[in-house]
Amino acid sequence: MKRRNFLKNIGKLSSGPLLLNGMGMSAFATPDMLDLLTTCNGVTERSLVVLFLKGGNDGLNTILPVDQYAAYIGHRPNIGLAETGTGAYVNLDTTLPIQDQVGIHPGITSLKNMYESDKARLIQAVGYPSPNQSHFKSTDLWLSGKDGTQTGATNNGWLGRFFENAYPGIHNNPTGNFPDPLGIQLGDSKASLSFHDCTSTYEAINLSGQYPGSLFGLLNGLGTLPHATPVVSEYGAELDYIMSVENSTNVYGQRITNVFNNGTNSSEVYPNSYLGYQLSTVARLLAGGSQTKVFLTHQSGFDTHASQVDTSNTHQGDHAETLANVFDSIESFHKDLTNLGLGKKVVTVVFSEFSRRIKENGSNGTDHGNFGPMFLFGDAVKSGISGTNFDLSNVNSSGYMDESELQHDYRSVFKTLLQNWLGAGDNILNPVEFGPYSILPDLIDPNEIVDPSCYINASLPVELSSFEAWLNPSRKVELNWITASESNSDYFEVVRLQDGNEEVIDRVQAAGNSSTASAYEALDTNPLIGTTYYMIRAIDLDGSETLSDRRAIEIKDQQFENLKIYPNPAVYDFNVVMTADRNRTAMLEVFSITGQKVRSQSLSIESGFNKFTVNVQDLPKGQYLVQLTGDGLELAPMKLVVGA
């Protein structure tokens, strides 16, 4: 169902007692966040724009080492940029030592303009250990904060982890102090892995393909007419899902519509492109009062295996046009922000999942490589170059840079931005999994670096050392967790989650203050059939909270053995047979495919074998659903066909 897919991208939200533009909101905000809002003026107004160049941008035809031009053109005799004459590279900064000087593609003089205006920084040779050349896997690694040495699936991202740890009372739950979504995605309809938190919740709003000025009207028109009880049909769960998501997304939908319509762009003219539209939308939202922390934007077209350049004019071609659009759009964006008085409130970071190989291929293009440049832009960025040029003699026979040429781990760049620009403290960065990486100097203007007194530091009531859940022989779920230490902890909530529905099934008093290990346990005496996730929510005395990882328990229905209906198709009647584990009463109901009840029969089920006959000769031919309910039964409907 297309409407459901759209709503899943927007994200499932919750609402509370306060009102924003007539919509329900929560009043909860952590004490650290309230302090930050009142004592560190300006920090909370900052935003980060992340631009993902999809496909693997060719870093070496974006910037090239001036002092190694002979080696460069030797690797790229057909696609290399000229050294002199028409289409020659442009030296970015002639004041640097020759070994650090870079030539930039002549189509991106907008980069030089921003560099000379103290609004741009180039970071050389960025990547991660054991680089992966798959678009999909490398993208997942960059978005999740992992590297090629790690195995297994990745199901959460560094931005999602940042949000759930830095804003525990805010993410997906707007407050009076923070009414906006923490993240907004543009330019890609697929929900980015980077915004998924540790519970796989998508911590952002996806505006891709939507006009923000009418988003609330669009959301308000989705879904179905309200229904008091679930519809018993194969579409019932879909309809219930749409209704629940529709009701909760209206809060952010109204806010986004309002800030977009209240905002405006300056007279700056953007390139007439999809990226230009994305960035102009971000500027307008910020001008309208949006407090969104991270905007994720996208530009595709960088998978240049063939015809990367016009071989008679290597400064022209597909790559040149796409590059020019990127840097021209960024220049217009930051000029617009400066004109709007927002120049020192936004930093833009640009990355690609990998660079291209140093050696050209036989199709006038380049194949998947490893390390490449990242870029930072903004009035608060310290202009310059971090690192130095590749040694182009250190290339293997396949055309890759040797792994020794890696100068900057991409996680150091993102960690520096989270701390020095957005103010994340160390106990935020550790669960984000950026703790071990170094802070890079000179990325942010020293006058704009967040003072440590203004860091966002998670208020952790407990340090959880273990959490386990298992199904015992009595088909009850036992839960056990141990805290290594506690500080002003109040209580724990045992949270059960299934099919998007969350409920608190138990509350356990905490130790309060402890420097030694404390053990806790709980029991779910009535677990749900199917796969259920359990979490422990620790509540501090001041109301702040932290949430554990999830533990999955799967319970298969064992209430009946050999349950079936026959004959199927049925002409005159059908039989229901089963072997029951105990005596019980139940209601057998038959529904049309549209959800209309057409037959109802009370059953007295005995321990052992049972057989019941149901007459259907008066029913029209067609498909039906047979449902057994009552006495704690958790059974999926069975399909029945009436008529030969």
C-alpha positions, 0 to 999 in steps of 0.5 A: 500500500503506497500510503503506508510506505509513505507514512513509514518514511515519515516515522511514527510519533507520540503525542502528549498533553500540551498543544502546539498549533492545536496539536498534542505535544509532550512537556517532557525535556531533560534538565540538561536540555533545559539548561542548554536552552537557557544558558548557552544561547546560540548552541541550540539554534545550530544545525548540521546539513549532511550532503551525500554524493551517491555513487562514489565521487571521483575525488582525484578529478575533483582535487588533484596534487599540483606537485605530482601532475606528471604522475596524475596524468600518467594514471589518467592519460584520457580523462585527466584535467589539463595543466594549462590552457582551456579547461586547466585545473585551478590552484586552490591556494598558492600560499600553501607549501607545494606538497599541499597545493591542490588543483580543483576542477575548473567547473567548481570555482564556487569552491574557490570562492567559498574557500577565499571567503573563509567558508570552506575546508577540504579534508584530505584522504578520508575513509575507514579501515578495510574499505569496501567497494560495494555501493550498498555496503560502503554506504551502510558503513558510512551511515552506521558509523562502522568500518570494513573490519566489522561483520554482520548486519547494520540496523542503526545509524550514527545520527539515530544513536546521537538523537536517542542519547542527546535528546532522550525526551524529544526524539519523535516526541515534540516538546514545548521547547523543541517542537521540530523533528530532530532530523529531516531527510530530503532527496531520497524517498528511502528512509536513511539508515543513518537516522535509525536508532538502536530500536530501529525507529526512524528518527526523522521526517522524510520530505522527499517529493513532498511540498513542505508548505502543504505537508499538513494538508497531505497528512491530514487527508491520508488514512481511513475513516475512524473505526472503533474496533479492528477490522477483521480482514486481511487488510485490518492490520494495514488500516489500523497501522495507517490510522495510528501513524496518521494521527501521530504524524499530524503534530510534525506535519502542522509544524513543518507546514507553518515554519515553511510558510513563515520562512522565505529565501533571500534574493539569492538564485539557486541552480535549477536542480533537485539539489538546489531545491533541497538546499533552498527548502532547508534555508527556508525552513530555518528562516521560518524558525525550524530548530531541526538539528540535522538535515540530510540531503542527496545528490546522485550521478557519481557512479562514473564507470564510463564516459566520465568526461568529454575526451576532447575537453576533459573538463566537460562531461557528466562528472563536470556537470554534476560537480558544478551543480553540487558546489554551485548549490552549496555556494548559493545555499550559504550565501542565502543563509548569510543574507538571512542572518543565519550564516553562523548557525549552519555547517554543511558537510559533504561526503561520498561512500568512496572515491574512484580508483586512481587509474582510469579504466578502458571506458573513459571512466573510473571504477570503485576506489577507496579514500577521497576528500570530504568538505565543510562549508559555512561561516563558522568553518575554519577555511583551509586544508586538513591533511596533504596530498596522496602519494600517487606512486603508492598505488597498487596494480588494481589502481587503488591507493594503498591503505597506508594513505588513509589520513582521516577516519570519517568518524573523526570528522563526524565526531568533531562536528557533533562535539565542536559544532552541536555540543555533544559531550563524551557520554553522548559520543560513546553510545554514538560509538565515536568515543575512540576517534580523535577530534580533528583540529581546525575544522570549526572557527575557534570562536565558534567551538562549543565550550565544554560547559555547554556540552549536552551530556546524557543524564544517565540514571544507571550504567546497565552492564547486562540485560537478558530475556528468555522463555521458561518451560512454563511459557513465561518470559523471565527478564534479568538485568544488572546495573554496574552503578546507579546515581539518583535512579528512581525505578525501571519500567519493563517495556514490551513491544510488538507490531509497533505497539508499546506497553509497560508491563511491570515497574521495579523500584531502583536502588537509587545510588549504588557504586556496586552491581545491583541485580533485578528481575521481572516476569511476563506471565502472559506473553504474546504469541509471535515475536515480541521485543523487551526493553528496560527503561531506567527513570531518574529521580529528575525524570530523565530516562535511558532505554536499554537495547531490545531482546527478542522472544518468539512464541509459537502458538501451541494452544492447538495441535493439528488445527485445520478446516476441511473440505476447503473449498466447501460446498455445503459445510466445513469441519474444524478439527483440532487437538486441544491442550485443555478444556476451554470455550471459544467463539467460531466466527466467519467473516466475508473478505470485506469484514462482514460477520456472516456466521457465529457459533459457540464452541465447547472445546475439550482436552484432546481431539475435537471436531465441529461442523459449520453449515455454509450452503446458504453463503454466496460463493467466494473467499471468507475468513474463519476466526476462533476467539475467546479464552486467551486465544491468539490465532491467525484467521484461516482462509476458507473458499465457499463454492466449488 
